[in-house]
Amino acid sequence: MKRYDLRPLKKDFEPRMKEILSSHPKGEVGIFLFEIGDFSPIQRSADIVKEAQYELLNSLKFNEVDWTIVVKKE
């Protein structure tokens, strides 16, 4: 299990998330944290996960401004 904190990137986390998913080890769970702002990043992050052929295991609000998603590729 590997955790990736993308919160410092604010709303510009998507390119980094794509980069990580392209090299994340198959079969290993990945946990991504990012800021949500207006909630649109949630759908975009789910789309990125799907495009990378990962399974979205969990998606939840971490606190008032942050969101967490858990992914895995078999």
Secondary structure as UniProt FT lines:
FT   STRAND          2..5
FT   HELIX           7..12
FT   HELIX           14..23
FT   TURN            26..27
FT   STRAND          30..35
FT   TURN            37..38
FT   HELIX           40..51
FT   TURN            52..53
FT   STRAND          55..61
FT   STRAND          66..72
//
